Amino acid sequence: MLSAYVPIVGLFALAAAFALFSVAVAPYVGPRRYNRAKLEAYECGIEPVDQPLQGGRFPVKYYLTAMLFIVFDIEIVFLYPWAVANDALGLFGLVEMVVFIATVFLAYAYVWRRGGLEWD
């Protein structure tokens, strides 16, 4: 009964061995051309600035972008089970998914029109 899981366990073991081997060998095989720019913190191409000890304030656009990502991520979570059970749901399932996708598309169009996808 457990013999059916041997290939899966073997695949996980092979993946773990490859990951450990890659991490262990990288310092010896990789290039070593360090300069001042590579040793500095990287902040999306923007020059890093010192933050006060209490922490800095994040712009509201950051949170709006995060919420948009969550909305479209949830859409994908709903599409996978629907795709698996598509035959069993029939026409009702198709209509419901079209309504759901149309609602999400309208939200996307609204956000795009209002400039929510532009990062200033």
N, C-alpha and C positions, 0 to 999 in steps of 0.2 A: 504494500500500500504506500509506503514512503518512497519507493523507488521512482515514483512519478515526479517527485520533487528534486531528485538528484541533479538533473540538468539545470534547474533554477538555482540551486545552491552552488553548483559549479560556476555558473555565470556570475553570481554575486562575488564568489571567491576570486574569480579572474579579474573582475572589475576592481575589487579592493586591492588586489596585488598590483595591478597596473597603476592605480592611483598612488599607492605607497611608493612604488618604484619610481614613478615620475617625480614625486616630491623629493625623494632621497637623492636622485641623480641630477636634478636641475641645477643645484649650486656648482656642481663640478663640470657640467657640460655647457651650460649657458654662457653667453658673453658677459664680460665684466667691464663695461665702459660706463662707469659712474661719473656724473658731473653734477654741478650745483643744482641745475634745473631738475634733474631726475630725483634728487634727494629731498626736494621740497614737496609740501602737500599739494595735491591736485584738486582743484575745485571747479571742474567743468570749464576749463580754459580761462577762468577769471583769476586774476591775481589774488592770492589768499590775504585776508585781512585779519588782524588780531581781534578776537572776540573778548568782550568783557567777561569777568569771572562768573557773573550771574547768568551768562548765556545771551545769545542774540535773539532778536525777534525774527520770525519767519514771515515772509509776505503771505497774504491771503491767497494769492494765485497758487502757491505751493499746495495748499489744502484743497483748493478747487480741482487742481489737476489730479490729485490723489483720489478724490471722490469720483471724478470721471473715469479714472482707471478702474475703480471698483465696480462702477455701473457696467462697463463693458466686459469686465471679467465675469460678473454674475450672468451676463447674457450667454457667454460661452458655457458656463456651468449648466445652464438650462438647455442649451442646444445639444449637448452630448447625450443625455438620457432620451431626449426626443428622437435623435437620430437612431438610437439603438432600438427603440420601441415604435418606430415609424409605421411598420406594417400593422401592428396590433391597434394603433390609435385610429387609423383610417382617415376619413375626410375631416372629422371633428378635430383630430390632432393637428392636421395641416392648417385648418382655419385658425385655430388657437395660436399656432406658431407664427402664422403670417401677421396676426394682430399684435403679438408680442414684439416681433421684429419691427413692425411699422411704428409701434410706440417708441422703441429704442432709437429708431432712425429719426423720428421727429425730435426726440431729445437731443440727438447728435447734431441735427441741422440747427436747432435753436442755439445750442452752445457755440457752434461754428459761426453762426450769424452774429452772435453777441460778442465774438472775439475771445471766447474762453480758451481756445486752443493756441492763442498767441502768447508767447512768453516775452514780456517787456523787460 
